[in-house]
């Protein structure tokens, strides 16, 4: 027998061996995923996420593809945005004042006015610009010469609350047209306040008793808010509503009949589009009247993360003709949406090494995110071009606000944000530096966070230093206000306007430092020497200072710049308290978006980068933690060929895997609370390793954190060691230098686990290997291709890791310990799988389950006969395959030889 340990269920014998009879495995088809899911992993990554980028929003309603919507405006691109449905992980679409998506006219979306219908959607308004009549959904025929008049219906965003002045009503307005003139007829406004920066569920039901006695009711968050009744108008016989038709004269309907548009007016509106600034999700149109109980059930389901029925299944059960989940990703660069008043002018672009979404700064916000940066071996930054709004003249108040989570204590000027111009030698703008975490560090440039602004004359900075302790791995809230006092004119004679004023820094909601005589000159365009104007960059120096220099390692969230407004101490404290409270009375983002509220319309922050943009290339979790443990791919996409039939018959024929290059490519899972496992655990994956691996190639890893850069004399609270849980290949672990598979954990000093020498042919052999590592409370165990290969007793199992992430293909925080090859079907459990479960998983991957008997018997002096009950015989020269079909009938007689063969059958 040519085995290191027995593998139950496979016949392994030289063809000259004595007759052998063993239990064999029979096929069940592509059921590997269902087998894994049945065993309840917390996290399970199939890496079969779509990589397609499309301008088409798929319709899941009964109208089929005829109800698809297309992003049809060349002026902009819709952006993916976190969805409205709690705990679902779906995306929505954000419309940034320059975009829309349209469903072409269809009779099913325009039933006659004698029939009821229902419109349903979720709105996330990011602006309270009430005077423009922002339009989130439009299904109206409204050419400038509409004959005989406008048809259809439209939604308008009105003022958020009665606190706003002006004559508009409060809430969302649904307006219907009756084909006579341009005025709306049957009209209803919710009269229910909404919050900018918070999802609201809106349903409208049109219910005609007859066309001259119709009602329209608007529901907000599941409850009927307002109803209007049409009774024939002035004539007593006019309808309150007429559906869009497609019989208009082509000389008038030059862009065709009225489409149903989301995010803007539709194709009939010309250039007057009344664009919407915000997100829309889960649009549905029903050719019938939804009941009050149904509408409430939809809202309750959408806001319940522990729902028993998926939200989309509930919607489909009500038979909409159009149902757009709006979770597609359109072709575009990798950007951060600007929710400030700059809108499309302030979109920031990520380099490829920026990881998002990282874990949010906001407490309890699994729907939120942050941007993660590193200073290891590349460029990791987010850049926004110069704008006047981000660089108000020095004589203007401004406020800067952000949350920072440093992940390394390296000194020398790590720069999380930079808005500085340096090239002429007369520096302008400002920059933030990370200084020492506390006073036990060697004296250098102070401690805390340093906000440095420049005077426009020379290179000296005008500083405010928080002089406060912070902790590596924990979030800090930083706010700086600028209040100009004295106009100094242009002291350098170089065109830089300088003002002296008061610069105040707030740390975690409290004012901690003030410079009462700071001199400041804002960045200008054109610049003094006509070089490019200063960009705003997050994660490193900007292009004007040397893009990528002084990189910051850590996370940044909720970046806001308020132009012509200095936030009050009470506001700043309220922001910090909302950010650290998992259940604030008002959403954090609502406070930011409405901070400078001044009357009928606010003047909001010019820039607000929430960094909650969904992953550019996601790794969806199919485990029990669902979207709370979704991952994102870094510098790679799931385009490798995974295990597939016929060799791996338990997988789909199109099964994909994650390729990683051993250098920079990996998948990040962040550090969700549900995956911070202690004690029993299982780490499982299929790997196709390359021949060359680094010293410690992580397949799956939780941790370790980044260690302090001051280990020789560790300062207070510095990270001198850190825990890790791992499944990896170690290339120098055995006395002979033979690579080994390892599973285990480490506290930074001691390691616990089990290892097994990597068999010849595993590295670079092109075959898929099934690896499973478990800890059952007593032993660490390692399995290869379904068989136990190593056991080691240990009192320590999985260790919790509080200040580092999970990763696939690298160490937890990425950029180190990288694996080379392909990885698929990663599963993480908070219990130990049994040996029989591990074998069953491997068998499922082969497309086999226990059952049937295969026998090998000597036949005469020079032959052997293989007999099996049904299906197709397969053979291989290695136990792990690959197996190929032998297209013969049972029994199969072959000439004996000294060559080893492995046989199985599939059905």
HELIX and SHEET records of a PDB file:
HELIX    1   1 UNK A   32  UNK A   38  1                                   7    
HELIX    2   2 UNK A   64  UNK A   67  5                                   4    
HELIX    3   3 UNK A  107  UNK A  109  5                                   3    
HELIX    4   4 UNK A  130  UNK A  132  5                                   3    
HELIX    5   5 UNK A  267  UNK A  269  5                                   3    
HELIX    6   6 UNK A  292  UNK A  302  1                                  11    
HELIX    7   7 UNK A  311  UNK A  317  1                                   7    
HELIX    8   8 UNK A  343  UNK A  346  5                                   4    
HELIX    9   9 UNK A  569  UNK A  579  1                                  11    
HELIX   10  10 UNK A  588  UNK A  593  1                                   6    
HELIX   11  11 UNK A  626  UNK A  629  5                                   4    
HELIX   12  12 UNK A  673  UNK A  675  5                                   3    
HELIX   13  13 UNK A  711  UNK A  713  5                                   3    
HELIX   14  14 UNK A  835  UNK A  845  1                                  11    
SHEET    1   A 4 UNK A  11  UNK A  14  0                                        
SHEET    2   A 4 UNK A 900  UNK A 906 -1                                        
SHEET    3   A 4 UNK A 872  UNK A 876 -1                                        
SHEET    4   A 4 UNK A 884  UNK A 886 -1                                        
SHEET    1   B 4 UNK A  20  UNK A  27  0                                        
SHEET    2   B 4 UNK A 848  UNK A 859 -1                                        
SHEET    3   B 4 UNK A 863  UNK A 868 -1                                        
SHEET    4   B 4 UNK A 892  UNK A 895 -1                                        
SHEET    1   C 4 UNK A  43  UNK A  45  0                                        
SHEET    2   C 4 UNK A 820  UNK A 829 -1                                        
SHEET    3   C 4 UNK A 656  UNK A 661 -1                                        
SHEET    4   C 4 UNK A 640  UNK A 641 -1                                        
SHEET    1   D 6 UNK A  43  UNK A  45  0                                        
SHEET    2   D 6 UNK A 820  UNK A 829 -1                                        
SHEET    3   D 6 UNK A 681  UNK A 689 -1                                        
SHEET    4   D 6 UNK A 769  UNK A 775 -1                                        
SHEET    5   D 6 UNK A 779  UNK A 784 -1                                        
SHEET    6   D 6 UNK A 787  UNK A 793 -1                                        
SHEET    1   E 8 UNK A  56  UNK A  57  0                                        
SHEET    2   E 8 UNK A  69  UNK A  70 -1                                        
SHEET    3   E 8 UNK A 101  UNK A 103 -1                                        
SHEET    4   E 8 UNK A 260  UNK A 262 -1                                        
SHEET    5   E 8 UNK A 137  UNK A 141 -1                                        
SHEET    6   E 8 UNK A 151  UNK A 157 -1                                        
SHEET    7   E 8 UNK A 172  UNK A 178 -1                                        
SHEET    8   E 8 UNK A 187  UNK A 189 -1                                        
SHEET    1   F 7 UNK A  79  UNK A  82  0                                        
SHEET    2   F 7 UNK A  91  UNK A  96 -1                                        
SHEET    3   F 7 UNK A 277  UNK A 286 -1                                        
SHEET    4   F 7 UNK A 117  UNK A 125 -1                                        
SHEET    5   F 7 UNK A 199  UNK A 210 -1                                        
SHEET    6   F 7 UNK A 213  UNK A 220 -1                                        
SHEET    7   F 7 UNK A 223  UNK A 230 -1                                        
SHEET    1   G 4 UNK A  79  UNK A  82  0                                        
SHEET    2   G 4 UNK A  91  UNK A  96 -1                                        
SHEET    3   G 4 UNK A 277  UNK A 286 -1                                        
SHEET    4   G 4 UNK A 322  UNK A 324 -1                                        
SHEET    1   H 8 UNK A 335  UNK A 336  0                                        
SHEET    2   H 8 UNK A 348  UNK A 350 -1                                        
SHEET    3   H 8 UNK A 382  UNK A 384 -1                                        
SHEET    4   H 8 UNK A 536  UNK A 538 -1                                        
SHEET    5   H 8 UNK A 414  UNK A 421 -1                                        
SHEET    6   H 8 UNK A 428  UNK A 434 -1                                        
SHEET    7   H 8 UNK A 449  UNK A 454 -1                                        
SHEET    8   H 8 UNK A 461  UNK A 465 -1                                        
SHEET    1   I 7 UNK A 355  UNK A 358  0                                        
SHEET    2   I 7 UNK A 370  UNK A 373 -1                                        
SHEET    3   I 7 UNK A 554  UNK A 563 -1                                        
SHEET    4   I 7 UNK A 398  UNK A 406 -1                                        
SHEET    5   I 7 UNK A 476  UNK A 489 -1                                        
SHEET    6   I 7 UNK A 498  UNK A 507 -1                                        
SHEET    7   I 7 UNK A 510  UNK A 521 -1                                        
SHEET    1   J 4 UNK A 355  UNK A 358  0                                        
SHEET    2   J 4 UNK A 370  UNK A 373 -1                                        
SHEET    3   J 4 UNK A 554  UNK A 563 -1                                        
SHEET    4   J 4 UNK A 607  UNK A 609 -1                                        
SHEET    1   K 8 UNK A 618  UNK A 619  0                                        
SHEET    2   K 8 UNK A 631  UNK A 634 -1                                        
SHEET    3   K 8 UNK A 666  UNK A 670 -1                                        
SHEET    4   K 8 UNK A 806  UNK A 808 -1                                        
SHEET    5   K 8 UNK A 696  UNK A 703 -1                                        
SHEET    6   K 8 UNK A 724  UNK A 730 -1                                        
SHEET    7   K 8 UNK A 740  UNK A 746 -1                                        
SHEET    8   K 8 UNK A 751  UNK A 757 -1                                        
END                                                                             
